[in-house]
């Protein structure tokens, strides 16, 4: 119930902010578009606990070979600038994953947990320092994040058919990210480098085929997704 209520209020805030962003009386006439790529780290403590639970429950000594490492992120921003303030909308995609693995003379076991993140956010930046074509901003992002979780388990034994288990889950999280951005302009083209730390709410996994079901961990409790972590990006943009 809390997740649904939070999502409803966040969507309302997003609509209000978008209407403000596109109201000509609020900002100046400079627009910009930025394509960006970078690296994101992800806490994912709920999924790490789930891996530990799986490892304890298995009848053999599987090894955790991947534990949701930092991975590439991609996205773009559309911004509108005033004299001292820049407001915009950001779309971002990221991914990471985990794996348990075991192999001996009798066969192979693989358990993958693949996570994708798609976020939409409102950004607001303030000039800290400006000298000719070089600018330093401090900013804040308010984010809505849709997680996808794909569970892929397989067991392959010698002289037996391969056994597979696949299931898709999702969650909706809210996020807040303070960040710093350094911008260098070259006429109508500019380059940006930004770094920030994203805080996210916890959200339980929901099974895509049945929204009342969830991924179960230790003691039958729902496994949660939470991609809190560092975000670092570089981008190229166009002023128009």
CORSULRA-V441273 format. One record per residue. N is the residue number from 0. RES is the residue in one small letter. SS is DSSP state (H for helix, E for strand, L for the rest). PHI is phi in whole degrees, 0 to 359 (NA if undefined). OMEGA is omega in degrees with one decimal (999 if undefined). Layout:
<<N,RES,SS,PHI,OMEGA> <N,RES,SS,PHI,OMEGA>>
//
This chain:
<<0,x,L,NA,-179.9> <1,x,H,297,-178.4> <2,x,H,296,-178.8> <3,x,H,295,179.4> <4,x,H,295,178.9> <5,x,H,298,-179.9> <6,x,H,296,-179.8> <7,x,H,295,179.4> <8,x,H,293,179.7> <9,x,H,295,178.8> <10,x,H,297,178.0> <11,x,H,296,178.5> <12,x,H,297,179.3> <13,x,H,296,-179.6> <14,x,H,297,179.3> <15,x,H,296,-178.2> <16,x,H,293,178.5> <17,x,H,296,179.3> <18,x,H,297,177.5> <19,x,H,292,-178.8> <20,x,H,299,-175.4> <21,x,L,265,175.8> <22,x,L,275,-171.0> <23,x,L,295,-178.2> <24,x,L,282,-174.7> <25,x,L,270,-172.7> <26,x,L,224,175.3> <27,x,L,285,-170.9> <28,x,L,262,-175.7> <29,x,E,271,175.9> <30,x,E,247,175.3> <31,x,E,213,176.2> <32,x,E,234,-177.5> <33,x,E,232,169.2> <34,x,E,260,-172.9> <35,x,E,222,174.7> <36,x,E,211,-178.8> <37,x,E,185,-175.4> <38,x,E,227,177.6> <39,x,E,234,172.9> <40,x,L,254,-172.6> <41,x,L,222,-179.7> <42,x,L,295,176.9> <43,x,L,47,-179.7> <44,x,H,296,177.9> <45,x,H,299,178.9> <46,x,H,287,176.2> <47,x,H,294,175.3> <48,x,H,296,177.4> <49,x,H,296,176.2> <50,x,H,299,178.2> <51,x,H,299,178.5> <52,x,H,298,177.8> <53,x,H,301,-178.1> <54,x,H,299,178.6> <55,x,H,290,-174.3> <56,x,H,279,-178.0> <57,x,L,290,-179.4> <58,x,L,273,178.2> <59,x,L,223,-172.1> <60,x,L,272,177.1> <61,x,L,288,179.8> <62,x,E,255,173.5> <63,x,E,277,-175.6> <64,x,E,265,175.9> <65,x,E,226,-174.9> <66,x,E,228,174.6> <67,x,L,57,-177.0> <68,x,L,285,171.3> <69,x,L,302,-178.8> <70,x,E,210,-174.9> <71,x,E,295,171.4> <72,x,E,233,-178.3> <73,x,E,222,177.1> <74,x,E,177,177.3> <75,x,E,207,177.3> <76,x,E,235,165.5> <77,x,E,241,-174.5> <78,x,E,232,174.1> <79,x,E,227,-170.6> <80,x,E,251,166.7> <81,x,L,253,-176.8> <82,x,L,296,-176.8> <83,x,L,237,-173.9> <84,x,E,232,174.9> <85,x,E,235,178.0> <86,x,E,241,-177.6> <87,x,E,195,176.6> <88,x,E,237,-177.9> <89,x,E,238,172.9> <90,x,E,239,-174.5> <91,x,E,217,176.5> <92,x,E,234,176.5> <93,x,E,217,179.1> <94,x,E,201,173.5> <95,x,E,198,-178.2> <96,x,E,189,177.4> <97,x,E,228,180.0> <98,x,E,209,165.7> <99,x,E,250,-174.0> <100,x,E,217,174.3> <101,x,E,210,177.7> <102,x,E,210,170.5> <103,x,E,213,-175.7> <104,x,L,297,-174.9> <105,x,L,270,-179.1> <106,x,E,161,-174.1> <107,x,E,223,175.1> <108,x,E,238,177.9> <109,x,E,226,175.2> <110,x,E,233,-179.4> <111,x,E,253,173.1> <112,x,E,234,-172.7> <113,x,E,255,-174.6> <114,x,E,245,171.9> <115,x,E,241,-179.7> <116,x,E,228,172.3> <117,x,E,234,-175.3> <118,x,E,236,170.7> <119,x,E,233,-174.7> <120,x,E,216,171.7> <121,x,E,262,-178.8> <122,x,E,241,174.5> <123,x,E,222,-176.8> <124,x,E,233,178.2> <125,x,E,234,176.0> <126,x,E,296,168.7> <127,x,E,262,-175.2> <128,x,E,208,179.1> <129,x,E,212,176.9> <130,x,E,217,-179.1> <131,x,L,57,-175.5> <132,x,L,258,-179.7> <133,x,E,246,-175.2> <134,x,E,225,174.9> <135,x,E,240,-178.0> <136,x,E,242,163.2> <137,x,E,247,-174.2> <138,x,E,210,179.2> <139,x,E,217,176.6> <140,x,E,243,170.2> <141,x,E,247,-166.0> <142,x,E,234,164.9> <143,x,E,245,-173.2> <144,x,E,238,174.1> <145,x,E,259,177.2> <146,x,E,266,167.6> <147,x,E,242,179.4> <148,x,E,233,178.6> <149,x,E,249,176.7> <150,x,E,262,179.8> <151,x,E,228,178.7> <152,x,E,245,177.8> <153,x,E,215,176.7> <154,x,E,228,-177.4> <155,x,E,236,-179.9> <156,x,E,252,178.8> <157,x,L,298,178.9> <158,x,L,69,175.8> <159,x,L,229,176.8> <160,x,L,297,177.3> <161,x,L,292,178.8> <162,x,E,253,-179.4> <163,x,E,232,175.4> <164,x,E,225,-178.9> <165,x,E,228,178.1> <166,x,E,206,-179.2> <167,x,E,244,179.4> <168,x,E,230,177.3> <169,x,E,208,170.8> <170,x,E,206,174.6> <171,x,E,243,-177.3> <172,x,E,242,171.5> <173,x,E,255,-176.8> <174,x,E,221,176.6> <175,x,E,221,-176.7> <176,x,E,224,167.4> <177,x,E,283,-176.3> <178,x,E,205,174.0> <179,x,E,239,179.9> <180,x,E,228,173.3> <181,x,E,249,-173.2> <182,x,E,234,177.0> <183,x,E,239,-178.5> <184,x,E,263,171.5> <185,x,E,229,-173.0> <186,x,L,60,-177.3> <187,x,L,268,178.0> <188,x,E,253,176.7> <189,x,E,215,177.6> <190,x,E,240,-178.4> <191,x,E,231,169.4> <192,x,E,229,-177.5> <193,x,E,224,175.5> <194,x,E,217,-179.2> <195,x,E,203,177.9> <196,x,E,237,-174.7> <197,x,E,262,174.5> <198,x,E,259,-178.8> <199,x,E,231,172.0> <200,x,L,287,172.7> <201,x,L,278,175.6> <202,x,E,216,179.7> <203,x,E,292,175.8> <204,x,L,290,174.8> <205,x,E,237,178.9> <206,x,E,285,-175.2> <207,x,L,297,-177.6> <208,x,L,278,-178.5> <209,x,E,206,-171.2> <210,x,L,292,175.8> <211,x,L,274,179.8> <212,x,L,261,-177.1> <213,x,L,212,174.2> <214,x,L,285,-173.6> <215,x,E,261,177.2> <216,x,L,248,-178.9> <217,x,H,300,-179.2> <218,x,H,62,177.0> <219,x,H,75,-179.2> <220,x,L,279,179.2> <221,x,E,294,173.2> <222,x,L,279,-178.7> <223,x,E,251,175.0> <224,x,E,250,179.6> <225,x,L,199,-173.6> <226,x,L,260,174.2> <227,x,L,303,178.4> <228,x,E,165,-178.8> <229,x,E,281,175.1> <230,x,E,230,178.5> <231,x,E,226,-175.7> <232,x,E,222,168.0> <233,x,E,233,-176.7> <234,x,E,210,174.8> <235,x,E,236,-174.9> <236,x,E,221,-179.1> <237,x,E,228,176.2> <238,x,E,265,178.8> <239,x,L,213,999>>
//
